[in-house]
Amino acid sequence: MSRAVSSMFGGAASGDRRAEFIDGMRLGIGPGSAAFVLALSFGAEAQARGWGFALPVLFSMFAFSGSAQFTLLTTLATGSALAAITSATLINARYLVMSVALNNSLQGSRFSRALQAQALVDASFVVAHRNDGGFDVARLIGASVPQWLLWVSGTAIGALTSPSPDLMHKLGIDVAFPAFFLLLALDELRRSRRALVAGLLGGAIAGALLFVTSPGYALLGATAAALLGVLPEDGETA
C-alpha cells in the first residue's frame, strides 16, 4: 500500500507522507464504521426493491456516495430514471466546490492528480484539511481507504442478510452516520473563531427555516453561512 502511495506522488513520497497516509487510515475508521452500518441499510433496501446482490455492490464500488445512492434508489421507486439521475447528480454537485478547494494540493501528472481526486469524500475532505487552508492528500487517500472498504462490504452484507428497517431503528444504527459527522463538525469548529461563527450561524438559519419549509431546504439555506469563508482572517486584507 505504501508503494502505491509513493508512486502516486511521483515516487518521492517521504516517511512523512506514509505517516500521514497511515494516520488518515486511522482517522477514516470512525466514519467508515458509520458508513458500514448505513451501507447495511442500503444493501437491504436495494435487495427489497429487486436489485439482487451484484448490482448494489457494484453501485457502491463505483459510486461510493451514500446520499446519492439512497436518493437514486428511492427516486427510481417513485419516479422516472431521469428524475433519479438528476437528483443524484445535484446531490453530488457539492464535490465540484470541494474539488476546486482541493485542486492546489494535488501533486504529480494529470493522471496522478485525477487518481488522487477519486479519494474525495466528505469525511476525508474534513480529515485532510490543514490549518493553513490546504489539504494533505496522503491523509485524504488514507482516510478514504477504510471508508470505501467498509461501505462496499456493508452493502454486500446488507444485500445478503436483509436486516429489517425496524431492527436498524431499534439498534440506533440509523443515527450512527449523522453522529460521526457531528463529531467531525465539532473538530472543524475548534480550528478558528470564524469556523465557529459560521457553524453557529448555519445552525440558526436551519433552525429558523424549519418553521417555514422542509428540512432539505432548511439545510440548503444553512449553507449561506459558508459565505463567511470569503471574508479575510484577522490581519489579512480583502
Secondary structure as the mmCIF struct_conf table of DSSP 4:
data_model
#
loop_
_struct_conf.conf_type_id
_struct_conf.id
_struct_conf.beg_label_comp_id
_struct_conf.beg_label_asym_id
_struct_conf.beg_label_seq_id
_struct_conf.end_label_comp_id
_struct_conf.end_label_asym_id
_struct_conf.end_label_seq_id
HELX_RH_AL_P HELX_RH_AL_P1 SER A 2 MET A 8
TURN_TY1_P TURN_TY1_P1 PHE A 9 GLY A 11
HELX_RH_AL_P HELX_RH_AL_P2 GLY A 15 ALA A 48
TURN_TY1_P TURN_TY1_P2 ARG A 49 GLY A 50
TURN_TY1_P TURN_TY1_P3 GLY A 52 PHE A 53
HELX_RH_AL_P HELX_RH_AL_P3 ALA A 54 ALA A 63
HELX_RH_AL_P HELX_RH_AL_P4 GLY A 66 THR A 78
BEND BEND1 GLY A 79 GLY A 79
HELX_RH_AL_P HELX_RH_AL_P5 ALA A 81 ILE A 91
TURN_TY1_P TURN_TY1_P4 ASN A 92 ALA A 93
HELX_RH_AL_P HELX_RH_AL_P6 ARG A 94 ASN A 103
TURN_TY1_P TURN_TY1_P5 ASN A 104 SER A 105
BEND BEND2 GLY A 108 SER A 109
HELX_RH_AL_P HELX_RH_AL_P7 ARG A 110 ALA A 117
TURN_TY1_P TURN_TY1_P6 GLN A 118 ALA A 119
HELX_RH_AL_P HELX_RH_AL_P8 ASP A 122 ALA A 128
STRN STRN1 HIS A 129 HIS A 129
TURN_TY1_P TURN_TY1_P7 ASN A 131 ASP A 132
BEND BEND3 GLY A 133 GLY A 133
STRN STRN2 PHE A 135 PHE A 135
HELX_RH_AL_P HELX_RH_AL_P9 VAL A 137 THR A 161
HELX_RH_AL_P HELX_RH_AL_P10 PRO A 165 LYS A 170
TURN_TY1_P TURN_TY1_P8 LEU A 171 GLY A 172
HELX_RH_3T_P HELX_RH_3T_P1 ILE A 173 VAL A 175
HELX_RH_AL_P HELX_RH_AL_P11 ALA A 176 LEU A 189
TURN_TY1_P TURN_TY1_P9 ARG A 190 ARG A 190
BEND BEND4 ARG A 191 ARG A 191
HELX_RH_AL_P HELX_RH_AL_P12 ARG A 193 LEU A 209
TURN_TY1_P TURN_TY1_P10 LEU A 210 VAL A 212
BEND BEND5 THR A 213 THR A 213
HELX_RH_AL_P HELX_RH_AL_P13 PRO A 215 ALA A 222
HELX_RH_3T_P HELX_RH_3T_P2 THR A 223 VAL A 230
BEND BEND6 LEU A 231 LEU A 231
HELX_LH_PP_P HELX_LH_PP_P1 PRO A 232 GLU A 233
TURN_TY1_P TURN_TY1_P11 ASP A 234 GLY A 235
#
